Amino acid sequence: MKVNQIYVNLPVKDIQKTKEFWTNVGFSINEQFSDDKAVCVVLNDTIYVMFLTEEYFQTFSERPVPKGDTTQVLVAIGLNSREEVDQVVNAAVANGAYQHEEPQDYGWMYQNSFWDINGHGWNVTFADMSQIPQE
């Protein structure tokens, strides 16, 4: 069995600010799945992030929405180069996010990370699979 699409659902306080943030970072919006309760950010043709108002998110889960000082998930996304990694993180920080650690360079893999305007953690990576150390 193989998954053909991924939808990550995350709660937010303000849909419009979230939409503006991710558009300014460089991602497109699927307007077909967006309204005043949700915004669908397109990561690629098969991977999407559904940012839902906290109230709307609560209709999908019996558990309470985590507060800002709680980490429920860190989303890791892979890009095509180190430059793209830094471009996304720098754009996120310029639009209100904050970097939560210094970039990590492992030679074959590079990662940078930020907390978005809603407190969600993002690890942005580039990996050169041909350079993975052989044990």
N, CA, C and O of each residue as an XYZ file, in Angstrom:
540
protein
N       0.835     -1.174      0.000
C       0.000      0.000      0.000
C       0.881      1.239      0.000
O       1.912      1.280      0.672
N       0.468      2.248     -0.758
C       1.182      3.515     -0.790
C       0.188      4.654     -0.622
O      -0.917      4.625     -1.164
N       0.600      5.643      0.130
C      -0.213      6.845      0.309
C      -0.056      7.708     -0.938
O       1.057      7.879     -1.435
N      -1.171      8.259     -1.455
C      -1.071      9.088     -2.653
C      -1.217     10.582     -2.374
O      -0.964     11.399     -3.260
N      -1.622     10.953     -1.157
C      -1.696     12.356     -0.757
C      -1.504     12.456      0.748
O      -1.817     11.525      1.490
N      -0.988     13.593      1.188
C      -0.856     13.859      2.616
C      -1.471     15.218      2.903
O      -1.156     16.207      2.241
N      -2.354     15.257      3.899
C      -2.934     16.500      4.399
C      -2.581     16.598      5.877
O      -3.061     15.806      6.688
N      -1.752     17.560      6.224
C      -1.410     17.808      7.621
C      -2.371     18.875      8.117
O      -2.459     19.949      7.521
N      -3.094     18.601      9.198
C      -4.061     19.548      9.751
C      -3.496     20.177     11.014
O      -3.108     19.472     11.946
N      -3.450     21.510     11.044
C      -2.895     22.230     12.184
C      -3.832     23.363     12.597
O      -4.371     24.062     11.739
N      -4.030     23.552     13.904
C      -4.909     24.627     14.374
C      -4.205     25.985     14.357
O      -3.002     26.080     14.603
N      -4.976     27.027     14.063
C      -4.453     28.399     14.071
C      -5.500     29.342     14.651
O      -6.687     29.020     14.710
N      -5.041     30.496     15.071
C      -5.951     31.502     15.613
C      -6.522     32.404     14.525
O      -7.686     32.795     14.606
N      -5.731     32.743     13.509
C      -6.134     33.726     12.508
C      -5.851     33.189     11.106
O      -4.693     33.088     10.701
N      -6.897     32.848     10.373
C      -6.760     32.276      9.030
C      -6.121     33.271      8.069
O      -5.213     32.903      7.324
N      -6.572     34.517      8.070
C      -6.056     35.498      7.112
C      -4.566     35.753      7.312
O      -3.810     35.798      6.342
N      -4.143     35.921      8.553
C      -2.710     36.135      8.816
C      -1.897     34.910      8.408
O      -0.793     35.039      7.879
N      -2.443     33.726      8.654
C      -1.762     32.486      8.275
C      -1.627     32.397      6.762
O      -0.566     32.034      6.253
N      -2.685     32.723      6.046
C      -2.654     32.709      4.578
C      -1.604     33.686      4.054
O      -0.820     33.342      3.170
N      -1.588     34.892      4.591
C      -0.606     35.896      4.170
C       0.815     35.430      4.476
O       1.712     35.590      3.648
N       1.024     34.856      5.658
C       2.351     34.378      6.051
C       2.879     33.365      5.043
O       3.978     33.539      4.517
N       2.114     32.308      4.765
C       2.601     31.236      3.900
C       2.721     31.679      2.452
O       3.589     31.190      1.729
N       1.866     32.595      2.014
C       2.012     33.157      0.668
C       3.305     33.957      0.583
O       4.035     33.848     -0.402
N       3.596     34.762      1.604
C       4.828     35.554      1.627
C       6.075     34.687      1.732
O       7.139     35.076      1.250
N       5.961     33.520      2.353
C       7.100     32.595      2.434
C       7.382     31.982      1.059
O       8.511     31.579      0.778
N       6.353     31.911      0.202
C       6.574     31.435     -1.157
C       5.727     30.261     -1.597
O       5.954     29.700     -2.669
N       4.746     29.878     -0.782
C       3.900     28.747     -1.135
C       2.560     29.220     -1.685
O       2.102     30.317     -1.364
N       1.937     28.392     -2.514
C       0.642     28.752     -3.082
C      -0.493     28.220     -2.214
O      -0.298     27.360     -1.355
N      -1.671     28.754     -2.463
C      -2.878     28.396     -1.724
C      -3.839     27.694     -2.670
O      -4.044     28.149     -3.795
N      -4.429     26.589     -2.226
C      -5.501     25.949     -2.982
C      -6.803     26.585     -2.502
O      -7.323     26.241     -1.441
N      -7.316     27.509     -3.296
C      -8.519     28.259     -2.909
C      -9.753     27.360     -2.836
O     -10.704     27.670     -2.118
N      -9.744     26.255     -3.572
C     -10.876     25.330     -3.563
C     -11.118     24.754     -2.169
O     -12.254     24.453     -1.805
N     -10.047     24.602     -1.394
C     -10.156     24.043     -0.049
C      -9.909     25.089      1.036
O      -9.546     24.746      2.161
N     -10.103     26.346      0.703
C      -9.875     27.435      1.653
C     -11.134     28.280      1.793
O     -11.867     28.505      0.830
N     -11.363     28.738      3.011
C     -12.482     29.641      3.277
C     -12.177     30.407      4.556
O     -11.009     30.547      4.920
N     -13.193     30.905      5.245
C     -12.941     31.681      6.461
C     -12.582     30.803      7.661
O     -12.225     31.328      8.715
N     -12.671     29.471      7.520
C     -12.317     28.546      8.602
C     -11.042     27.758      8.326
O     -10.481     27.139      9.230
N     -10.583     27.783      7.067
C      -9.443     26.950      6.685
C      -8.683     27.573      5.523
O      -9.252     28.271      4.683
N      -7.383     27.302      5.497
C      -6.566     27.663      4.339
C      -5.700     26.452      4.004
O      -5.064     25.859      4.876
N      -5.692     26.102      2.721
C      -4.940     24.943      2.245
C      -3.659     25.424      1.567
O      -3.706     26.019      0.491
N      -2.516     25.163      2.203
C      -1.212     25.540      1.653
C      -0.667     24.343      0.873
O      -0.608     23.226      1.387
N      -0.274     24.596     -0.365
C       0.220     23.543     -1.247
C       1.738     23.445     -1.105
O       2.463     24.377     -1.453
N       2.216     22.299     -0.586
C       3.658     22.069     -0.506
C       4.175     21.459     -1.805
O       5.276     21.784     -2.251
N       3.386     20.579     -2.409
C       3.633     20.085     -3.765
C       2.333     19.471     -4.266
O       1.285     19.667     -3.651
N       2.381     18.733     -5.368
C       1.155     18.218     -5.980
C       0.402     17.214     -5.120
O      -0.768     16.940     -5.388
N       1.037     16.662     -4.101
C       0.375     15.634     -3.290
C       0.468     15.877     -1.787
O      -0.019     15.066     -0.999
N       1.087     16.981     -1.385
C       1.261     17.261      0.045
C       0.722     18.650      0.352
O       1.112     19.639     -0.268
N      -0.187     18.701      1.327
C      -0.870     19.943      1.674
C      -0.881     20.126      3.187
O      -0.857     19.156      3.945
N      -0.916     21.383      3.611
C      -1.125     21.681      5.021
C      -2.447     22.421      5.122
O      -2.639     23.473      4.512
N      -3.354     21.851      5.903
C      -4.646     22.482      6.156
C      -4.555     23.201      7.495
O      -4.529     22.569      8.550
N      -4.506     24.525      7.441
C      -4.533     25.324      8.662
C      -5.995     25.627      8.949
O      -6.684     26.236      8.131
N      -6.461     25.198     10.112
C      -7.870     25.325     10.484
C      -7.997     26.221     11.705
O      -7.159     26.176     12.606
N      -9.051     27.040     11.735
C      -9.272     27.811     12.956
C      -9.375     26.823     14.108
O      -9.784     25.677     13.923
N      -9.003     27.273     15.289
C      -9.050     26.376     16.449
C     -10.442     25.785     16.633
O     -10.581     24.607     16.964
N     -11.469     26.597     16.421
C     -12.845     26.115     16.584
C     -13.162     25.021     15.565
O     -13.755     23.999     15.910
N     -12.768     25.238     14.314
C     -13.029     24.259     13.261
C     -12.177     23.007     13.476
O     -12.662     21.891     13.287
N     -10.930     23.178     13.862
C     -10.043     22.056     14.162
C     -10.673     21.160     15.223
O     -10.597     19.934     15.143
N     -11.290     21.787     16.210
C     -11.890     21.053     17.325
C     -13.026     20.130     16.864
O     -13.349     19.169     17.562
N     -13.632     20.402     15.710
C     -14.694     19.524     15.205
C     -14.138     18.199     14.683
O     -14.897     17.259     14.448
N     -12.817     18.121     14.499
C     -12.175     16.898     14.012
C     -11.508     16.090     15.117
O     -11.061     14.968     14.879
N     -11.437     16.642     16.308
C     -10.719     15.978     17.387
C     -11.413     16.199     18.719
O     -11.917     17.286     19.000
N     -11.432     15.165     19.525
C     -11.989     15.281     20.874
C     -10.973     15.874     21.839
O     -11.339     16.320     22.927
N      -9.706     15.884     21.455
C      -8.648     16.400     22.327
C      -8.592     17.923     22.242
O      -8.933     18.505     21.212
N      -8.164     18.562     23.317
C      -8.071     20.026     23.283
C      -6.957     20.498     22.351
O      -5.965     19.801     22.139
N      -7.142     21.681     21.807
C      -6.108     22.303     20.985
C      -4.934     22.645     21.902
O      -5.134     23.268     22.945
N      -3.720     22.252     21.534
C      -2.567     22.553     22.396
C      -2.332     24.059     22.497
O      -2.587     24.808     21.554
N      -1.850     24.474     23.635
C      -1.537     25.888     23.852
C      -0.151     26.189     23.292
O       0.596     25.271     22.950
N       0.189     27.449     23.199
C       1.425     27.895     22.568
C       2.706     27.383     23.182
O       3.747     27.410     22.526
N       2.667     26.916     24.423
C       3.890     26.430     25.064
C       4.031     24.913     24.978
O       4.866     24.324     25.664
N       3.217     24.284     24.137
C       3.228     22.834     23.982
C       3.576     22.479     22.543
O       3.015     23.059     21.613
N       4.486     21.542     22.345
C       4.812     21.069     21.006
C       4.109     19.740     20.786
O       4.353     18.775     21.511
N       3.251     19.691     19.802
C       2.551     18.461     19.457
C       3.218     17.752     18.284
O       3.236     16.523     18.215
N       3.766     18.545     17.361
C       4.343     17.974     16.150
C       5.392     18.939     15.604
O       5.255     20.156     15.727
N       6.425     18.389     15.009
C       7.377     19.158     14.219
C       7.246     18.646     12.791
O       7.392     17.449     12.542
N       6.974     19.537     11.866
C       6.801     19.145     10.477
C       8.141     19.316      9.771
O       8.734     20.395      9.806
N       8.612     18.257      9.135
C       9.864     18.316      8.383
C       9.545     18.265      6.896
O       8.798     17.402      6.436
N      10.124     19.207      6.152
C       9.941     19.220      4.701
C      11.307     19.233      4.041
O      12.238     19.868      4.535
N      11.422     18.535      2.930
C      12.677     18.474      2.192
C      12.610     19.323      0.938
O      11.623     19.281      0.203
N      13.662     20.093      0.695
C      13.749     20.931     -0.495
C      14.920     20.478     -1.359
O      15.620     19.525     -1.017
N      15.130     21.168     -2.481
C      16.096     20.727     -3.481
C      17.509     21.250     -3.306
O      18.410     20.815     -4.024
N      17.733     22.175     -2.370
C      19.085     22.705     -2.178
C      19.193     23.395     -0.825
O      18.188     23.733     -0.198
N      20.418     23.593     -0.395
C      20.671     24.345      0.839
C      20.145     25.770      0.691
O      19.599     26.347      1.631
N      20.321     26.326     -0.505
C      19.870     27.695     -0.753
C      18.360     27.812     -0.586
O      17.876     28.784     -0.005
N      17.612     26.829     -1.090
C      16.155     26.845     -0.915
C      15.782     26.746      0.561
O      14.851     27.409      1.017
N      16.510     25.919      1.303
C      16.250     25.774      2.739
C      16.366     27.132      3.415
O      15.456     27.558      4.127
N      17.484     27.807      3.192
C      17.689     29.109      3.832
C      16.716     30.160      3.310
O      16.288     31.038      4.058
N      16.367     30.072      2.032
C      15.408     31.020      1.457
C      14.063     30.920      2.174
O      13.474     31.943      2.526
N      13.576     29.712      2.391
C      12.290     29.519      3.070
C      12.368     29.993      4.516
O      11.483     30.710      4.982
N      13.416     29.600      5.225
C      13.536     30.000      6.634
C      13.685     31.517      6.749
O      13.052     32.133      7.606
N      14.504     32.119      5.906
C      14.680     33.570      5.951
C      13.377     34.302      5.644
O      13.064     35.304      6.288
N      12.612     33.811      4.664
C      11.324     34.430      4.343
C      10.350     34.273      5.501
O       9.599     35.197      5.815
N      10.360     33.112      6.133
C       9.476     32.885      7.286
C       9.813     33.856      8.410
O       8.921     34.479      8.986
N      11.096     33.984      8.721
C      11.530     34.886      9.796
C      11.189     36.333      9.445
O      10.765     37.095     10.314
N      11.367     36.717      8.190
C      11.049     38.081      7.757
C       9.559     38.385      7.872
O       9.158     39.549      7.904
N       8.735     37.327      7.935
C       7.288     37.507      8.008
C       6.707     37.152      9.369
O       5.508     36.894      9.480
N       7.540     37.134     10.405
C       7.031     36.987     11.764
C       7.365     35.699     12.477
O       7.097     35.578     13.673
N       7.944     34.726     11.783
C       8.370     33.486     12.443
C       9.679     33.755     13.174
O      10.270     34.826     13.033
N      10.127     32.779     13.955
C      11.462     32.917     14.525
C      12.215     31.598     14.440
O      11.661     30.511     14.599
N      13.499     31.754     14.183
C      14.385     30.603     14.051
C      14.581     29.990     15.427
O      14.882     30.705     16.383
N      14.414     28.674     15.543
C      14.538     28.078     16.874
C      15.855     27.365     17.119
O      16.076     26.860     18.220
N      16.729     27.310     16.137
C      18.086     26.818     16.348
C      18.933     27.236     15.155
O      18.406     27.594     14.102
N      20.222     27.188     15.327
C      21.132     27.505     14.223
C      21.055     26.389     13.179
O      20.744     25.247     13.518
N      21.336     26.710     11.907
C      21.353     25.663     10.882
C      22.338     24.555     11.253
O      23.377     24.808     11.862
N      21.996     23.344     10.882
C      22.838     22.178     11.147
C      23.346     21.636      9.811
O      22.553     21.361      8.910
N      24.651     21.485      9.683
C      25.252     20.982      8.451
C      25.973     19.673      8.758
O      26.976     19.659      9.471
N      25.457     18.584      8.217
C      26.033     17.260      8.438
C      26.837     16.784      7.225
O      27.211     15.614      7.146
N      27.096     17.678      6.297
C      27.802     17.306      5.077
C      26.837     16.811      4.019
O      26.646     17.466      2.994
N      26.236     15.678      4.253
C      25.283     15.105      3.302
C      23.869     15.654      3.503
O      23.031     15.576      2.605
N      23.610     16.217      4.706
C      22.290     16.776      4.995
C      22.450     18.139      5.661
O      23.343     18.350      6.482
N      21.566     19.054      5.287
C      21.558     20.402      5.844
C      20.144     20.691      6.316
O      19.178     20.389      5.616
N      20.018     21.276      7.503
C      18.678     21.630      7.974
C      18.698     22.972      8.683
O      19.687     23.370      9.299
N      17.573     23.648      8.573
C      17.343     24.911      9.239
C      15.906     24.834      9.740
O      15.127     24.037      9.218
N      15.536     25.623     10.720
C      14.208     25.433     11.296
C      13.642     26.726     11.852
O      14.369     27.671     12.159
N      12.317     26.739     11.972
C      11.642     27.910     12.521
C      10.329     27.510     13.179
O       9.766     26.452     12.902
N       9.860     28.390     14.060
C       8.511     28.309     14.618
C       7.683     29.322     13.844
O       8.040     30.499     13.802
N       6.580     28.891     13.229
C       5.778     29.822     12.434
C       4.972     30.760     13.332
O       5.079     30.694     14.557
N       4.174     31.624     12.731
C       3.441     32.636     13.499
C       2.386     32.037     14.413
O       1.861     32.723     15.289
N       2.072     30.763     14.217
C       1.104     30.077     15.071
C       1.773     29.153     16.079
O       1.091     28.451     16.826
N       3.113     29.146     16.105
C       3.843     28.322     17.056
C       4.131     26.907     16.592
O       4.615     26.091     17.375
N       3.839     26.595     15.318
C       4.116     25.261     14.787
C       5.581     25.182     14.358
O       6.114     26.117     13.760
N       6.224     24.055     14.671
C       7.633     23.865     14.350
C       7.839     23.286     12.964
O       7.151     22.348     12.560
N       8.802     23.860     12.233
C       9.124     23.420     10.877
C      10.619     23.178     10.764
O      11.420     24.079     11.013
N      10.998     21.956     10.388
C      12.382     21.622     10.060
C      12.461     21.554      8.544
O      11.778     20.748      7.911
N      13.294     22.402      7.969
C      13.425     22.481      6.520
C      14.781     21.885      6.166
O      15.811     22.330      6.673
N      14.781     20.882      5.299
C      16.003     20.119      5.057
C      16.345     19.991      3.576
O      15.487     20.123      2.702
N      17.612     19.734      3.326
C      18.105     19.284      2.030
C      19.028     18.110      2.315
O      19.897     18.199      3.182
N      18.845     17.018      1.596
C      19.710     15.850      1.769
C      20.233     15.404      0.407
O      19.468     15.219     -0.540
N      21.546     15.237      0.329
C      22.187     14.684     -0.858
C      22.390     13.198     -0.579
O      23.370     12.803      0.052
N      21.463     12.391     -1.050
C      21.467     10.964     -0.736
C      22.725     10.257     -1.241
O      23.101      9.211     -0.711
N      23.374     10.815     -2.254
C      24.602     10.186     -2.755
C      25.778     10.399     -1.802
O      26.825      9.770     -1.957
N      25.610     11.281     -0.820
C      26.689     11.589      0.114
C      26.482     10.997      1.511
O      27.247     11.297      2.427
N      25.460     10.164      1.680
C      25.220      9.550      2.986
C      26.436      8.711      3.364
O      26.889      7.884      2.573
N      26.966      8.918      4.565
C      28.142      8.140      4.986
C      27.841      6.640      4.994
O      26.793      6.206      5.473
N      28.761      5.875      4.465
C      28.628      4.419      4.461
C      29.289      3.868      5.713
O      30.446      4.179      5.995
N      28.578      3.071      6.445
C      29.108      2.490      7.696
C      29.966      1.293      7.389
O      30.502      0.667      8.303
